[in-house]
Amino acid sequence: MRKLWLAFPLALLLAACTITIDISQGRIPGLYVKILGYETEYQDSKGRSYICDNTFTTGRYNFRFEGDLDRWESVFVGQTTGERSTVSTYVYGDNTYVENPPGYIQVNFAFGPGTAPYLVGGQQMSKIVVVPTPNIIGYTQLELTFYNSAGSSGKVLLKGIPVIDNCPNP
């Protein structure tokens, strides 16, 4: 019984890192997606990522898929305000993202100062900058919509991405 209690916190930690959707049994026939998470260049001492409102922020999100992926859309949404960034559409095979190994996708994003949840594509993280005491001013979420070749779709939300206003200059 003691070993079970020791495993419980580890299971919670791992569950917080990934979101899995088995779309093949539900909304999108023939497609399985596992969201691996997101990361930005601004992090606290524990490795939690932040989007900075006072300076340029780059980051990336990752997912793994199996099956019939035709395209996906990503948009950042303010959790309180509902403000939406421009929708970015990615067509599988168009080389606007990184795929390595096959079936593992990495998409880079960037926010200018004062623009969260505004999305700009194409930027890459260069280094990690530690924010000693993050001052959270709000939260955004990443909304991903996946489509198969028949046009069926399914949506995933990564909620609770903190936005802070006291990032040091890199």
C-alpha positions as CSV (number, residue, x, y, z in Angstrom):
1,M,0.0,0.0,0.0
2,R,2.9,2.4,0.8
3,K,4.3,1.9,-2.7
4,L,0.9,2.8,-4.2
5,W,0.9,6.1,-2.3
6,L,4.5,6.8,-3.5
7,A,3.4,6.2,-7.1
8,F,0.4,8.5,-7.0
9,P,2.3,11.8,-7.0
10,L,4.4,10.6,-9.9
11,A,1.3,9.6,-11.9
12,L,-0.2,13.1,-11.3
13,L,3.0,14.8,-12.5
14,L,3.2,12.7,-15.6
15,A,-0.5,13.2,-16.3
16,A,0.0,17.0,-16.2
17,C,2.7,16.8,-18.9
18,T,0.7,15.2,-21.7
19,I,-2.8,15.1,-23.0
20,T,-3.9,12.1,-25.0
21,I,-6.8,11.9,-27.4
22,D,-7.8,8.7,-29.0
23,I,-9.7,10.2,-31.9
24,S,-9.9,6.9,-33.7
25,Q,-12.7,5.8,-31.4
26,G,-14.6,9.0,-31.5
27,R,-14.7,12.2,-33.5
28,I,-12.0,11.6,-36.1
29,P,-11.9,8.1,-37.6
30,G,-8.4,6.8,-38.1
31,L,-6.4,9.5,-36.2
32,Y,-4.7,9.3,-32.8
33,V,-3.1,12.4,-31.3
34,K,-1.0,12.8,-28.1
35,I,-0.2,16.3,-27.1
36,L,3.3,16.3,-25.6
37,G,3.2,19.8,-24.3
38,Y,4.6,23.3,-24.8
39,E,7.7,25.2,-23.8
40,T,8.8,28.9,-24.0
41,E,12.2,30.5,-23.5
42,Y,11.1,32.1,-20.2
43,Q,10.8,29.6,-17.3
44,D,11.0,29.6,-13.5
45,S,13.5,27.6,-11.5
46,K,11.2,24.6,-11.7
47,G,11.1,24.6,-15.5
48,R,7.5,25.9,-15.8
49,S,7.1,28.0,-19.0
50,Y,5.7,31.5,-19.2
51,I,4.6,33.9,-22.0
52,C,6.0,37.4,-21.3
53,D,3.8,40.4,-21.8
54,N,6.7,42.9,-21.5
55,T,9.1,41.4,-24.0
56,F,9.3,39.2,-27.1
57,T,8.7,35.5,-26.3
58,T,9.4,32.5,-28.4
59,G,8.2,28.9,-27.8
60,R,7.0,25.7,-29.3
61,Y,4.4,23.0,-28.8
62,N,4.8,19.3,-29.7
63,F,2.5,16.5,-30.5
64,R,2.7,12.9,-31.8
65,F,0.2,11.4,-34.1
66,E,-0.7,8.1,-35.9
67,G,-3.0,7.8,-38.8
68,D,-4.8,10.1,-41.2
69,L,-3.7,13.7,-40.3
70,D,-4.5,16.1,-43.1
71,R,-4.1,19.4,-41.3
72,W,-4.4,21.2,-38.0
73,E,-5.1,24.7,-36.8
74,S,-3.7,26.4,-33.7
75,V,-5.0,29.6,-31.9
76,F,-4.1,31.1,-28.6
77,V,-7.1,32.3,-26.5
78,G,-7.1,34.5,-23.4
79,Q,-8.8,32.4,-20.7
80,T,-10.6,35.4,-19.1
81,T,-11.0,37.8,-22.0
82,G,-11.7,35.3,-24.8
83,E,-9.4,37.3,-27.0
84,R,-8.2,35.1,-29.9
85,S,-5.0,35.3,-31.9
86,T,-4.9,34.8,-35.6
87,V,-5.6,31.2,-36.5
88,S,-2.5,29.4,-37.9
89,T,-3.3,26.5,-40.3
90,Y,-0.7,23.8,-41.0
91,V,-1.1,21.3,-43.8
92,Y,0.6,18.0,-43.2
93,G,3.6,17.8,-45.6
94,D,3.9,21.6,-46.2
95,N,7.2,22.0,-44.2
96,T,6.0,24.9,-42.0
97,Y,6.8,22.9,-38.9
98,V,9.5,20.4,-37.8
99,E,8.8,16.6,-38.0
100,N,11.5,14.4,-36.5
101,P,11.1,11.5,-36.2
102,P,8.1,10.8,-38.4
103,G,4.8,11.3,-36.6
104,Y,6.4,13.7,-34.1
105,I,5.5,17.4,-34.8
106,Q,7.1,20.5,-33.3
107,V,5.6,24.0,-34.1
108,N,7.3,27.2,-33.2
109,F,5.5,30.3,-32.1
110,A,6.3,33.9,-30.9
111,F,4.6,36.7,-29.1
112,G,5.6,40.4,-29.3
113,P,5.5,42.6,-26.2
114,G,1.9,43.3,-25.1
115,T,0.4,40.9,-27.7
116,A,-0.4,37.7,-25.9
117,P,-2.5,35.8,-27.0
118,Y,-1.4,37.1,-30.4
119,L,0.4,34.4,-32.5
120,V,3.3,34.9,-34.9
121,G,4.8,31.8,-36.6
122,G,8.3,30.8,-37.6
123,Q,10.4,32.0,-34.6
124,Q,12.6,29.5,-32.8
125,M,13.7,29.4,-29.2
126,S,17.4,30.3,-28.8
127,K,18.0,29.8,-25.0
128,I,16.2,29.5,-21.7
129,V,15.9,32.6,-19.5
130,V,15.1,32.0,-15.9
131,V,12.5,34.3,-14.3
132,P,13.3,34.3,-10.5
133,T,9.8,35.4,-9.3
134,P,7.2,35.4,-12.1
135,N,4.3,37.9,-11.7
136,I,1.3,36.3,-13.3
137,I,-1.1,38.7,-14.9
138,G,-3.4,36.2,-16.6
139,Y,-3.6,32.9,-18.5
140,T,-3.9,31.9,-22.1
141,Q,-4.7,28.6,-23.7
142,L,-3.7,26.9,-26.8
143,E,-6.6,25.5,-28.9
144,L,-5.6,22.9,-31.5
145,T,-8.1,21.5,-34.0
146,F,-7.1,18.4,-36.0
147,Y,-8.6,17.2,-39.3
148,N,-8.4,14.0,-41.2
149,S,-8.6,13.8,-45.1
150,A,-12.4,13.4,-45.0
151,G,-12.7,16.7,-43.1
152,S,-13.7,15.3,-39.7
153,S,-12.3,17.3,-36.8
154,G,-11.5,17.2,-33.1
155,K,-10.4,19.9,-30.8
156,V,-7.9,19.9,-27.9
157,L,-7.2,22.7,-25.3
158,L,-4.0,23.2,-23.4
159,K,-5.3,25.5,-20.6
160,G,-3.5,27.5,-18.0
161,I,-0.5,28.9,-19.9
162,P,0.6,31.7,-17.6
163,V,1.3,35.2,-18.9
164,I,3.7,37.4,-16.8
165,D,4.8,41.0,-17.0
166,N,8.3,40.9,-15.3
167,C,10.5,39.0,-17.7
168,P,14.2,40.0,-17.7
169,N,15.6,41.0,-21.1
170,P,17.5,38.0,-22.6
